[in-house]
Amino acid sequence: MERRHVKLRIALVVVLVGICALAMSVPAMGIAGRGTEWDYIGVADNSPAGYSTSRVLAEAPCAVSLESLGCPNPGNASVLITATPGSAAFVKAVREARSQGKIVFAFANPSTLVSALPDHERSVNAAWLNPETSQTGPIVTSYYRTANGLPVLDILVLPLFEGSDEELLASAEFRDHLAYVDEFCRSHNFNVRSRDMTDIEVAALSSAVEALSADEEPRPLFAAASSYSCGFVNLSASYPTAGRMHMSTEAVFVYGDTNPSKDWYLLSSWISMGSGQWIWNSGYQKDYHRLKFAPYNYDGPVWNPVYTPRSIIQGSPGSTPSGGSVSVSVSTSGVGVSYSYPLVDITCTAWLSSIPSEVKWQHTFVYDTASAIYDNSQAPAYIEEVPQGKYCKVYTVGTANWHRYFGIDDYTVNNIYNMVMMWAHP
């Protein structure tokens, strides 16, 4: 255990030194009027010690099509960045890749990828993983935009993976993640077509979008005239043979309020927990997942942070026993979100506090029922209050537990979503 703590301290020092060195050597890439908000992100890579992102396909160009690597690549829309994360070549490759394909993948911390994007591309959302609890395997991030220009940041964490980058590209976990990204695009009617897509491919993609049912997952119903979606941050984690976790969070900015000093963001998260029994036939079923969402109250660089008061003022649903469906409803300044999701053989326990400001939900699954074995989604919502003009910043962290034999053989993961998500209205 002491050896692990030493590694974490070393990793943290390396990350901080990298950020400071970059700040002194690279011109600021902040957005006009928002540069100080972005300074603290940095572009230092956060891949764990012992996992070299610089050896990715050493003979390949700085950016290659996933299709050329033999990976699934619908519409030839995905590009993999192979340059060393945080380097000048990485930044150049990311910016050029946006003209080669709609989806940009990188073996890097999400903040590294976002910081390399052109200013107008990265102006509305980002995320960074806590370096103090960085995972023991590779991190894969991807970035793309919806047909309406909304940004989407996907993050895949593989804590147990120890192979080479080539083996990662060929792994079932990476291929499944590509399928997840593609499904997310199609289910949200995203336009991820590359510029040279053929008419046949366009027709096939259009047919797939039209065939997808619109009510497969709970979707928020925002008042469009008074709100604006700022985009999505999606995080996936895989723990063979126990299970997987997915969380997609959308932030919506509230327009039209009359308060001269406050702004509000409505946030909805779709949480999906997969069981090892369903995915790998390992016998592991879902026990529970517990997630906390709290305001992140600091702006500016990590070495000189500025305190900014933010707070979670509403959260839904409340604690609900199993049976039927649960209704979710939050609103402020005349703008609200309302939807429902089923709680069959699932119990929801909720905590909302003002000191500290946070909201927590735990969903517990009844052992040996369909809810504990098969895929299903839970979708809590909450509202963050921020000083006018400031970013929405949310710190999230959680615990997931899978078990076999009625709770005898537990597999528990702590700090499963130890990260900060952030959004800004345009």
C-alpha positions in Angstrom: 0.0 0.0 0.0 2.9 2.4 0.8 4.4 1.7 -2.6 1.1 2.8 -4.3 1.1 6.0 -2.2 4.6 6.8 -3.3 3.7 6.2 -7.0 0.7 8.5 -6.6 2.8 11.3 -5.0 5.4 11.0 -7.8 2.7 11.0 -10.5 1.1 14.2 -8.9 4.5 15.9 -8.8 5.2 15.0 -12.4 1.8 16.4 -13.5 2.2 19.6 -11.6 5.8 20.1 -12.8 4.6 19.5 -16.4 1.8 22.0 -16.0 4.1 24.7 -14.6 6.7 24.1 -17.3 4.1 24.3 -20.0 2.7 27.5 -18.6 6.2 29.1 -18.8 7.0 27.8 -22.3 3.8 27.8 -24.3 1.7 30.9 -25.2 -1.7 31.1 -23.6 -4.4 29.5 -25.7 -7.4 30.8 -23.6 -10.6 32.1 -25.1 -10.9 35.9 -25.2 -12.5 36.9 -21.9 -12.2 33.4 -20.5 -8.5 32.7 -20.6 -8.1 32.5 -16.8 -10.9 30.0 -16.6 -8.9 27.7 -18.8 -5.4 28.2 -17.5 -5.8 25.8 -14.6 -6.6 22.9 -16.9 -3.1 22.6 -18.3 -2.1 20.2 -21.1 0.1 17.8 -19.1 -0.7 14.2 -19.8 -2.2 12.3 -16.9 -1.6 8.7 -18.0 -0.3 6.6 -15.1 3.3 5.8 -14.5 4.4 2.7 -16.5 2.0 3.3 -19.3 3.7 5.0 -22.2 1.4 6.9 -24.5 4.4 8.0 -26.6 5.0 4.5 -28.0 1.6 4.5 -29.8 2.3 3.0 -33.2 5.7 4.7 -33.4 6.0 4.4 -37.1 2.5 5.9 -37.8 1.7 9.5 -38.7 0.6 11.8 -35.9 -3.0 11.2 -36.8 -4.5 8.1 -38.5 -8.0 6.9 -39.4 -9.3 4.2 -37.2 -10.4 2.4 -40.3 -6.8 2.2 -41.5 -6.0 0.4 -38.2 -8.7 -2.2 -38.8 -11.0 -0.7 -36.2 -14.8 -0.2 -36.7 -15.2 3.3 -38.1 -18.7 4.1 -39.3 -18.6 6.7 -42.1 -14.8 6.9 -41.7 -15.5 9.7 -39.2 -12.9 8.8 -36.5 -9.3 9.8 -36.3 -6.7 8.6 -33.7 -4.0 11.0 -32.6 -0.7 9.1 -32.2 1.6 12.0 -31.2 2.8 12.3 -27.6 0.1 13.9 -25.5 0.8 17.6 -24.7 3.5 18.0 -27.3 3.4 20.6 -30.1 3.0 17.7 -32.5 -0.1 16.6 -30.5 -1.7 20.0 -30.6 -1.0 20.3 -34.4 -2.4 16.8 -35.1 -5.6 17.5 -33.1 -6.3 20.7 -34.9 -5.6 19.2 -38.3 -7.7 16.1 -37.5 -10.8 18.1 -37.2 -10.7 18.6 -41.0 -10.1 14.8 -41.5 -12.9 13.4 -39.4 -15.6 14.3 -37.1 -14.5 12.3 -34.0 -11.0 12.7 -32.6 -9.6 10.0 -30.3 -6.5 10.2 -28.2 -4.7 8.1 -25.5 -4.6 11.1 -23.1 -6.3 12.8 -20.2 -9.4 14.6 -21.4 -8.0 18.0 -20.4 -5.0 17.3 -22.7 -7.3 16.7 -25.7 -9.6 19.6 -25.0 -6.7 22.0 -24.4 -5.3 21.1 -27.9 -8.6 22.0 -29.6 -8.9 25.4 -31.4 -10.4 28.1 -29.2 -13.8 28.2 -30.9 -14.1 24.4 -30.6 -13.3 24.1 -26.9 -15.2 27.1 -25.5 -18.1 25.2 -23.9 -17.1 22.1 -22.0 -14.2 20.1 -20.6 -13.3 17.6 -18.0 -10.2 16.5 -16.0 -9.5 13.5 -13.9 -8.1 13.9 -10.4 -4.3 13.1 -10.7 -4.2 12.1 -7.0 -6.3 9.0 -7.8 -5.3 8.5 -11.4 -6.1 5.0 -12.7 -3.6 2.2 -13.2 -4.3 1.8 -16.9 -4.7 3.8 -20.1 -7.2 6.6 -20.6 -8.8 7.1 -24.0 -10.7 10.3 -24.8 -12.7 11.4 -27.9 -14.3 14.6 -28.9 -17.0 15.4 -31.5 -19.9 17.8 -32.1 -23.6 17.3 -32.7 -25.4 18.4 -35.9 -26.2 21.6 -33.9 -22.6 22.2 -32.9 -23.0 20.9 -29.3 -19.7 19.4 -28.0 -19.4 15.9 -26.7 -16.4 14.6 -24.7 -16.1 10.9 -24.2 -13.7 9.3 -21.6 -12.8 5.6 -21.4 -10.8 4.4 -18.4 -9.4 0.9 -18.4 -7.9 0.4 -14.9 -7.0 -3.3 -15.4 -5.5 -3.1 -18.9 -1.7 -3.6 -19.0 -1.0 -4.4 -22.7 0.6 -2.3 -25.5 -1.2 0.4 -27.5 -1.6 -2.0 -30.4 -3.2 -4.6 -28.1 -5.5 -1.9 -26.7 -6.7 -1.0 -30.2 -7.4 -4.7 -30.9 -9.1 -5.3 -27.5 -12.8 -6.0 -27.1 -13.0 -3.2 -24.5 -11.9 -0.6 -27.1 -14.0 -2.0 -29.8 -17.0 -2.0 -27.5 -16.3 1.6 -26.6 -16.3 2.5 -30.3 -19.7 0.8 -30.6 -20.9 2.8 -27.5 -19.7 6.1 -29.1 -21.4 5.2 -32.4 -24.7 4.3 -30.6 -24.6 7.5 -28.6 -24.2 9.5 -31.8 -27.1 7.7 -33.5 -29.4 7.8 -30.5 -28.9 11.6 -30.2 -29.2 12.1 -34.0 -25.7 13.4 -34.3 -24.1 14.2 -37.6 -20.7 12.5 -37.4 -20.2 12.2 -41.2 -16.8 13.0 -42.6 -16.7 15.4 -45.6 -16.1 12.7 -48.2 -18.8 10.3 -47.1 -20.5 8.6 -50.1 -24.2 8.9 -50.9 -24.7 5.2 -50.0 -23.1 5.7 -46.6 -25.2 8.8 -46.0 -28.4 6.9 -46.8 -27.4 4.0 -44.6 -26.6 6.3 -41.6 -29.9 8.2 -42.1 -31.8 4.9 -42.1 -30.1 3.8 -38.9 -31.0 7.1 -37.2 -34.7 6.9 -38.3 -35.0 3.3 -37.2 -33.8 4.1 -33.7 -36.6 4.4 -31.2 -36.8 7.8 -29.6 -37.9 6.6 -26.2 -35.3 3.9 -25.4 -33.7 6.1 -22.7 -35.2 8.8 -20.5 -34.6 12.2 -22.1 -35.1 15.6 -20.5 -37.7 18.0 -21.9 -36.3 21.4 -21.6 -38.2 24.6 -22.5 -36.2 25.4 -25.6 -37.1 29.1 -25.7 -35.5 29.8 -22.3 -32.6 27.4 -22.2 -29.5 26.3 -24.1 -27.7 22.9 -24.0 -24.0 23.3 -23.4 -23.1 19.8 -24.5 -22.3 16.4 -22.9 -19.5 14.8 -20.9 -19.6 10.9 -21.1 -17.4 8.7 -18.9 -17.0 4.9 -19.2 -15.0 2.5 -17.1 -14.6 -1.3 -17.5 -13.6 -3.8 -14.8 -13.5 -7.3 -16.2 -14.9 -9.6 -14.9 -17.1 -7.6 -12.6 -18.8 -5.1 -14.9 -18.9 -1.7 -16.5 -20.1 1.8 -15.8 -21.3 4.5 -18.1 -22.4 8.0 -17.2 -23.5 10.7 -19.6 -24.1 14.2 -18.3 -25.7 17.1 -20.1 -25.6 20.7 -18.9 -28.3 23.2 -19.9 -27.9 27.0 -19.3 -31.0 28.8 -18.1 -31.8 32.0 -20.0 -34.2 34.8 -19.2 -33.8 35.0 -15.4 -34.2 38.4 -13.7 -31.4 37.9 -11.2 -28.5 40.3 -12.0 -25.9 38.3 -9.9 -26.7 34.6 -10.4 -26.9 32.1 -13.2 -28.3 28.6 -13.2 -27.4 25.3 -15.0 -29.7 22.3 -15.2 -27.8 19.0 -15.3 -29.1 15.6 -16.1 -27.0 12.4 -15.8 -27.8 9.0 -17.4 -26.1 6.3 -15.5 -25.8 2.7 -16.8 -24.2 -0.1 -14.9 -23.4 -3.4 -16.7 -23.0 -6.7 -15.0 -20.2 -9.2 -15.5 -22.8 -12.0 -15.7 -24.4 -10.3 -18.8 -21.1 -9.2 -20.5 -18.7 -12.0 -19.6 -20.9 -14.7 -18.0 -18.7 -14.3 -14.9 -21.6 -14.6 -12.4 -21.1 -11.0 -11.1 -24.4 -9.1 -10.8 -25.0 -5.4 -10.0 -25.3 -4.6 -6.3 -25.4 -0.8 -6.2 -23.8 2.4 -7.5 -23.6 5.5 -5.4 -22.6 8.9 -7.0 -22.0 12.3 -5.4 -22.3 15.6 -7.3 -20.8 18.7 -5.7 -19.9 22.2 -6.9 -16.3 22.8 -7.7 -15.6 26.2 -6.2 -12.3 27.2 -7.7 -11.2 29.0 -10.9 -7.8 30.0 -12.2 -4.6 28.1 -12.3 -3.9 25.2 -9.8 -1.0 27.0 -8.3 -3.1 30.2 -7.6 -6.8 29.2 -7.4 -9.5 31.8 -6.9 -12.5 30.8 -4.8 -15.8 31.1 -6.6 -19.0 30.2 -4.6 -21.2 27.7 -6.4 -23.9 25.5 -4.9 -26.3 22.6 -5.7 -29.7 24.0 -5.0 -32.1 21.2 -6.2 -31.9 17.5 -6.8 -34.4 14.9 -8.0 -35.6 12.2 -7.4 -35.8 11.8 -3.7 -35.5 8.5 -1.9 -37.9 6.0 -3.6 -38.7 2.3 -2.9 -38.7 -0.2 -5.6 -41.7 -0.5 -7.9 -43.2 1.3 -10.8 -41.4 4.4 -12.1 -39.8 7.4 -10.4 -40.5 11.0 -11.6 -37.7 13.5 -11.9 -38.5 17.2 -11.8 -36.3 20.3 -11.2 -36.9 23.9 -12.3 -35.7 27.4 -11.8 -36.7 30.8 -13.3 -39.5 29.2 -15.3 -37.2 26.6 -16.9 -37.4 23.0 -15.9 -36.7 19.4 -16.7 -39.3 16.6 -16.2 -39.1 12.9 -17.1 -39.3 9.5 -15.4 -37.5 6.2 -15.4 -38.4 2.7 -14.0 -37.4 1.4 -10.6 -38.4 -2.2 -11.0 -36.4 -4.2 -8.4 -34.3 -1.1 -7.8 -34.3 1.1 -4.7 -33.2 4.8 -4.9 -31.8 6.5 -1.8 -31.1 10.3 -2.1 -29.2 12.8 0.0 -29.3 16.6 -0.6 -27.4 18.9 1.7 -26.5 22.6 1.8 -23.4 22.3 4.1 -21.5 20.9 2.3 -23.4 21.7 -0.9 -23.9 18.3 -2.6 -26.4 15.8 -3.8 -25.9 12.0 -3.7 -27.9 9.1 -5.2 -27.6 5.4 -4.5 -29.4 2.9 -6.7 -29.5 -0.6 -5.2 -30.5 -3.7 -7.3 -32.3 -6.7 -6.1 -30.1 -9.8 -6.5 -30.9 -12.4 -9.1 -33.5 -10.2 -10.9 -33.5 -8.8 -14.4 -32.5 -5.3 -13.0 -29.3 -6.8 -11.5 -28.3 -8.7 -14.6 -29.3 -6.7 -17.6 -28.7 -3.1 -18.8 -30.9 -0.3 -17.5 -30.5 3.4 -16.9 -31.0 5.7 -13.9 -31.3 9.4 -14.6 -31.1 11.9 -11.7 -31.1 15.7 -12.3 -29.9 18.7 -10.3 -29.4 22.4 -10.6 -26.2 24.3 -9.9 -26.2 28.0 -9.0 -23.1 30.1 -10.0 -22.2 33.8 -9.9 -23.3 35.4 -13.1 -21.0 34.8 -16.0 -19.1 32.0 -14.4 -18.6 28.4 -15.6 -20.7 25.5 -14.4 -18.2 23.2 -12.6 -19.2 20.0 -11.0 -17.0 17.6 -9.0 -18.3 14.0 -9.1 -17.1 10.9 -7.4 -18.7 7.5 -6.7 -18.6 3.9 -5.6 -19.8 0.9 -7.6 -20.2 -2.7 -6.2 -20.8 -6.0 -8.0 -21.3 -9.3 -6.2 -21.9 -13.0 -6.6 -23.7 -15.6 -4.5 -26.1 -13.2 -2.8 -23.4 -10.7 -1.7 -20.7 -13.1 -0.6 -18.1 -12.3 -3.3 -18.0 -8.5 -3.6 -16.1 -6.4 -6.1 -16.0 -2.8 -5.0 -14.6 0.2 -6.9 -14.1 3.5 -5.1 -13.4 6.9 -6.7 -15.0 5.5 -9.9 -15.8 9.0 -11.3 -13.2 11.1 -9.5 -13.3 14.1 -11.9 -14.4 17.7 -12.5 -16.8 18.4 -15.4 -17.3 22.0 -16.6 -19.4 23.9 -19.1 -20.0 27.5 -20.1 -22.9 29.1 -22.0 -21.9 30.7 -25.3 
